[in-house]
Amino acid sequence: MFPSPSEAEPSGLLAVGGDLRPERLLLAYRHGIFPWYDEPPILWFAPPERMVLPPAELHVARRMERTLRQGRFRLTLDKDFEAVIQACATTPRHDEVGTWITPEMQAAYTALHRLGFAHSCEAWIGDELVGGLYGVSLGAGFFAESMFHRERDASKAAFVGLVQQLARWNFQLFDCQLHTDHLASFGAREIPRAAFSERLERAAAVATRRGLWTFDGLQPGCAKGDSSPNRSRSTAQ
């Protein structure tokens, strides 16, 4: 069990220790808590302000719309989750040294993926993975964890494609965790912890869409008539 998120320190730190078993991770996300640390012990956070984006309110800049229309990137869902989380852990980032996505974290979220709760969106140029993101899905909520890019706009394309698909599935909540100007440009905004908890409770009441995800109909960035096969439909459980 976790303490109430309302008991978190001003930094958002709520609890220390425990493990990364799927049961504990799912319990954490269901209560608006996530792990964030670079070495043991595990630190669990519930920030006082939460960056959220209702999928239906996604804002896409005109330049990004043009990029998607040009079909530079081929987008997929759950095609290579392990490659995405590995890339998020190892791709260099500006002004950051090291990574919080430790081997233990990678193994834990890969286990959630195999159980049908964690998902990835990939951006490809040909057969090369050039960007993507991953996160956890519970009910009508998606909790984004990290993204990466090796080509300009690749992670943005994956982000837009995923959020647009979540909107088609009537997801209510896209959790971005912490504020960045990059996320704000897409329409994400900070809300107080109490307001986030209310939205989370409503989203968690919906059946979880488990299993491998695929885009409905035409994949973003593909030309009409593209015959890229869908692998399997996800199921609500």
C-alpha positions in Angstrom: 0.0 0.0 0.0 1.0 3.6 -0.6 0.4 6.7 1.6 -2.3 9.1 0.4 -0.8 11.3 -2.4 -1.9 14.3 -0.3 0.8 13.4 2.2 3.6 14.0 -0.4 6.4 16.4 0.3 6.4 19.7 -1.6 8.9 18.1 -4.1 6.3 15.4 -4.8 8.2 12.7 -3.0 5.7 10.4 -1.4 7.4 7.1 -0.5 10.7 5.2 -0.5 11.4 1.6 -1.1 9.3 -1.3 -2.3 9.7 -3.0 -5.6 8.7 -2.7 -9.3 6.4 -5.7 -9.5 3.5 -5.2 -12.0 1.0 -5.3 -9.1 2.7 -2.5 -7.3 3.2 -0.4 -10.4 -0.4 -0.7 -11.4 -1.5 0.2 -7.9 0.8 3.3 -8.0 -0.6 4.5 -11.3 -4.1 3.9 -10.2 -3.5 6.4 -7.4 -1.5 9.0 -9.4 1.9 7.8 -8.2 4.9 7.0 -10.3 8.5 5.8 -9.6 11.4 8.1 -10.5 15.0 7.5 -9.3 18.4 6.8 -10.7 19.7 4.4 -8.1 18.2 2.4 -5.2 16.1 2.9 -3.2 13.1 3.4 -5.4 11.5 6.8 -5.0 7.7 7.3 -5.6 6.3 10.6 -6.5 2.9 12.4 -6.6 3.7 16.0 -7.6 1.5 18.8 -6.3 0.9 20.0 -9.9 0.3 17.6 -12.7 0.8 18.2 -16.4 -2.2 16.8 -18.3 -3.6 16.8 -21.8 -7.2 15.7 -22.5 -6.6 13.9 -25.8 -9.6 15.6 -27.5 -7.9 19.0 -26.8 -4.6 18.2 -28.6 -3.1 21.2 -30.4 -1.0 20.5 -33.4 1.0 23.4 -34.9 0.7 23.9 -38.7 4.3 22.9 -39.3 3.7 19.6 -37.5 0.5 19.1 -39.5 2.5 19.5 -42.7 5.1 17.1 -41.5 2.5 14.4 -40.8 0.8 15.0 -44.2 4.1 14.6 -46.0 4.3 11.1 -44.7 8.0 11.4 -43.7 7.4 9.0 -40.8 5.6 5.7 -40.6 3.9 5.3 -37.2 3.1 2.1 -35.5 1.8 1.0 -32.1 3.4 -1.7 -30.0 5.6 -2.9 -32.8 8.8 -2.9 -30.8 8.2 -1.8 -27.2 11.6 -3.0 -25.9 13.5 -1.1 -28.6 11.6 2.1 -27.7 12.3 1.9 -23.9 15.9 1.0 -24.6 16.2 4.0 -26.9 14.6 6.3 -24.3 17.2 5.1 -21.8 20.3 5.5 -24.0 19.6 8.3 -26.5 21.6 11.4 -25.4 19.6 14.4 -24.2 20.5 18.0 -24.0 21.6 19.2 -20.5 21.1 15.7 -19.0 23.7 13.2 -17.8 22.8 9.6 -17.2 19.3 8.2 -17.2 16.6 7.3 -14.6 15.4 4.4 -16.9 17.6 1.8 -15.3 17.8 -1.8 -16.4 15.4 -2.7 -13.6 12.9 -0.1 -14.8 13.2 -1.4 -18.4 12.5 -4.9 -17.2 9.5 -3.8 -15.1 7.8 -1.8 -17.9 8.5 -4.6 -20.4 6.7 -6.9 -18.0 3.7 -4.5 -17.9 3.8 -4.5 -21.7 3.6 -8.2 -21.9 0.6 -8.1 -19.6 -1.1 -5.6 -21.9 -0.8 -2.5 -19.7 2.2 -0.7 -21.2 2.3 0.5 -24.8 4.6 2.2 -27.3 4.3 4.3 -30.3 7.1 4.1 -32.9 8.2 6.5 -35.7 10.1 4.9 -38.6 11.9 6.0 -41.7 12.0 2.9 -43.8 13.0 0.1 -41.4 14.9 2.4 -39.0 13.4 3.4 -35.7 13.9 7.1 -35.4 11.6 8.1 -32.5 8.9 7.0 -30.1 7.4 7.1 -26.7 6.0 4.6 -24.1 3.7 4.7 -21.2 1.1 2.9 -19.1 -2.6 2.6 -19.9 -5.3 2.1 -17.2 -9.0 2.6 -17.9 -9.4 5.7 -20.1 -6.1 7.2 -19.0 -2.6 7.0 -20.5 0.5 7.8 -18.4 3.4 8.8 -20.6 6.8 7.9 -19.3 9.5 9.0 -21.8 10.1 9.7 -25.4 13.2 9.9 -27.7 14.1 11.0 -31.2 17.0 10.4 -33.6 15.5 12.5 -36.4 13.9 15.9 -36.0 10.2 15.8 -35.3 10.1 12.0 -34.9 9.1 12.0 -31.3 6.5 14.7 -32.0 5.0 12.7 -34.8 4.7 9.7 -32.5 3.2 11.8 -29.7 0.6 13.3 -32.0 -0.3 10.0 -33.6 -0.8 8.3 -30.2 -2.8 11.1 -28.7 -5.0 11.3 -31.8 -5.7 7.6 -31.5 -6.5 7.8 -27.8 -9.0 10.6 -28.7 -10.7 8.2 -31.1 -10.9 5.6 -28.4 -12.5 8.2 -26.1 -9.6 8.3 -23.6 -10.2 11.1 -21.0 -6.7 11.7 -19.7 -3.1 11.8 -21.0 -0.8 12.3 -18.1 2.5 14.1 -18.9 3.6 14.1 -15.3 5.8 17.3 -15.1 5.7 20.6 -17.0 7.8 21.3 -20.1 7.3 24.0 -22.7 7.4 21.3 -25.3 4.3 19.6 -23.9 2.6 22.9 -23.3 2.9 23.7 -27.0 0.6 20.7 -27.6 -2.1 22.0 -25.2 -1.0 20.2 -22.0 -1.4 22.2 -18.8 -0.8 21.9 -15.1 -3.6 21.2 -12.7 -3.6 20.7 -8.9 -3.1 17.2 -7.5 -6.7 17.1 -6.2 -8.1 17.9 -9.6 -5.8 15.3 -11.2 -7.1 12.7 -8.7 -10.7 13.5 -9.6 -9.9 13.0 -13.3 -8.0 9.9 -12.6 -10.8 8.4 -10.6 -13.2 8.9 -13.5 -10.7 7.5 -16.1 -10.0 4.5 -13.9 -13.7 3.5 -13.8 -13.5 2.6 -17.6 -12.5 -0.8 -18.7 -8.8 -1.0 -19.6 -7.9 -1.6 -23.2 -5.4 -4.4 -22.8 -3.4 -6.3 -25.4 -1.4 -5.1 -28.4 -2.6 -1.8 -29.8 -3.0 -0.9 -33.5 -4.1 2.3 -35.2 -7.7 2.3 -36.3 -7.9 2.5 -40.1 -5.3 4.5 -41.9 -2.1 4.9 -39.9 -0.8 8.5 -39.6 1.9 9.3 -42.2 0.8 6.5 -44.6 -0.6 7.1 -48.0 -4.1 6.0 -48.9 -4.1 2.4 -50.0 -1.2 1.5 -47.7 -1.6 -2.2 -47.0 0.5 -2.4 -43.8 -1.1 -5.2 -41.9 -2.6 -4.7 -38.4 -1.3 -7.4 -36.0 -4.2 -7.8 -33.6 -6.9 -5.8 -32.1 -6.7 -4.9 -28.5 -9.4 -6.0 -26.2 -11.1 -4.4 -23.2 -10.6 -6.4 -20.0 
